[in-house]
Each structure stands twice: as C-alpha cells, then as structure tokens.
Amino acid sequence: MRSLHRTVSFKNFSFSVWDNVYAPAEDSALFAENLNVEKGAAVLDVGTGCGILAILAAEKAASVVAIDVNPYAIRCAKQNSKLNNTQNKMYFVQGDLFSPLKVGIDFDMILFNAPIFL
C-alpha cells in the first residue's frame, strides 16, 4: 500500500510524491524553471519519478513518454498526470533507461534528471 510522502507544487501544478518514489529537489526545480518545450514536440522523460518534468513538458508537447525503473514511480506519475489533466498526452513505461523503447522511435527532446545519492 502506498502512502503519501508530501505534495510538491510548481507554478499551477501539484504533485503527490509517494514514500517509495524519488522526490524532486532543487535540481528538479532548476530544470523545471528552464524547461523550454516546443509546441507539438515529442518528449521522452527518462527516470520520471513523480512525473514533474514529464507533466510540465506535456503542457506544450504533443506527446510525452515517461520511463522509470521503479514501478511505484510509474504509478505515482500516472496519478499526477490525472491530477494535472495531462494524461491524454502521456504514456508511461516501466523499464531501465532506454531498454523498453523500440528501435527507430524519434523524440524531439529527451529529459533525464538523474537522481543524485550522496
């Protein structure tokens, strides 16, 4: 059973962050503040976590694929996409890095905010 760790807000978006999902930190906020997605772009977010960058990208993108190795992160990001009304543009894939993708799929932008463990 999942439990809510905390809620994170960015602009007019809100994100639930589960206990077993890597939480956005200062680097995520910096990345989000500087995210410049072209309208209609196809975006890949590797290591999506709670989905913060993928969901922000979906504001302008035509489609966003969010990948994470953590199955809880995928469920959390999917819930957050519904909460932020971006689920119609998003696809969620559990897997390690690029391995679940088919060869020949093209993206206009690839996001990867790798977690840093100290």
C-alpha positions as CSV (number, residue, x, y, z in Angstrom):
1,M,0.0,0.0,0.0
2,R,1.4,3.4,-1.0
3,S,1.5,6.3,1.4
4,L,1.8,10.0,0.6
5,H,5.1,11.4,1.5
6,R,4.4,15.0,0.6
7,T,2.9,17.4,-2.0
8,V,5.1,19.5,-4.2
9,S,3.8,22.5,-6.2
10,F,5.3,24.2,-9.2
11,K,3.6,27.0,-11.0
12,N,-0.1,26.0,-11.1
13,F,0.8,22.3,-11.0
14,S,0.6,20.0,-7.9
15,F,2.4,16.6,-7.5
16,S,1.9,13.9,-5.0
17,V,5.2,12.3,-4.0
18,W,4.9,8.8,-2.6
19,D,7.3,7.5,0.1
20,N,8.9,5.0,-2.3
21,V,9.4,7.5,-5.2
22,Y,12.4,9.8,-5.5
23,A,11.3,13.3,-4.5
24,P,12.0,16.3,-6.6
25,A,14.8,18.5,-5.1
26,E,16.4,21.8,-6.0
27,D,17.9,20.4,-9.2
28,S,14.4,19.4,-10.3
29,A,13.1,22.9,-9.7
30,L,16.1,24.4,-11.6
31,F,15.4,22.0,-14.5
32,A,11.7,22.8,-14.5
33,E,12.3,26.6,-14.4
34,N,14.4,26.3,-17.5
35,L,12.4,23.7,-19.4
36,N,11.6,25.0,-22.9
37,V,9.5,22.6,-24.8
38,E,8.4,23.5,-28.4
39,K,4.7,23.2,-29.1
40,G,3.9,19.8,-30.7
41,A,7.2,18.2,-29.6
42,A,7.6,14.5,-28.9
43,V,9.3,14.3,-25.5
44,L,10.9,11.4,-23.6
45,D,11.5,11.7,-19.8
46,V,13.9,9.1,-18.5
47,G,13.7,8.5,-14.8
48,T,10.5,10.3,-14.4
49,G,10.0,9.8,-10.7
50,C,6.8,11.5,-9.7
51,G,6.5,12.9,-13.3
52,I,7.1,16.5,-12.6
53,L,9.2,17.2,-15.7
54,A,7.1,15.0,-18.0
55,I,3.9,16.7,-16.9
56,L,5.4,20.2,-17.3
57,A,6.6,19.1,-20.8
58,A,3.1,17.9,-21.6
59,E,1.8,21.4,-21.3
60,K,3.2,22.2,-24.8
61,A,4.3,18.8,-26.2
62,A,2.1,16.7,-28.4
63,S,3.2,13.5,-26.6
64,V,5.4,12.6,-23.6
65,V,6.8,9.1,-22.8
66,A,7.7,8.8,-19.1
67,I,10.0,5.9,-18.2
68,D,11.2,4.8,-14.8
69,V,12.6,1.5,-13.5
70,N,10.6,1.9,-10.2
71,P,7.0,0.6,-10.7
72,Y,5.8,2.9,-7.9
73,A,7.2,5.9,-9.7
74,I,5.2,5.0,-12.8
75,R,2.0,4.6,-10.8
76,C,2.7,7.9,-8.9
77,A,3.5,9.8,-12.2
78,K,0.3,8.4,-13.8
79,Q,-1.7,9.6,-10.8
80,N,-0.1,13.0,-11.1
81,S,-0.8,13.2,-14.8
82,K,-4.5,12.7,-14.0
83,L,-4.3,15.3,-11.2
84,N,-2.8,17.8,-13.6
85,N,-5.0,16.8,-16.6
86,T,-2.2,15.8,-18.9
87,Q,-3.0,12.1,-19.1
88,N,-4.3,12.3,-22.7
89,K,-0.8,13.3,-23.9
90,M,1.2,10.9,-21.8
91,Y,2.5,7.3,-22.0
92,F,4.1,5.5,-19.0
93,V,6.6,2.7,-19.4
94,Q,8.4,0.8,-16.6
95,G,11.9,-0.1,-17.6
96,D,15.6,0.7,-17.3
97,L,16.7,3.8,-19.2
98,F,16.1,3.3,-23.0
99,S,15.7,-0.5,-22.9
100,P,11.9,-0.6,-23.2
101,L,11.8,1.6,-26.3
102,K,11.6,0.2,-29.8
103,V,14.4,1.0,-32.2
104,G,13.5,3.8,-34.5
105,I,11.4,5.9,-32.2
106,D,12.3,9.5,-32.5
107,F,12.0,12.3,-29.9
108,D,12.4,16.0,-30.3
109,M,13.6,16.3,-26.7
110,I,15.0,13.8,-24.1
111,L,14.9,14.8,-20.5
112,F,17.0,13.0,-17.8
113,N,17.4,14.4,-14.4
114,A,19.3,11.6,-12.8
115,P,18.9,11.1,-9.1
116,I,22.0,12.0,-7.0
117,F,22.6,10.0,-3.9
118,L,25.3,11.3,-1.5
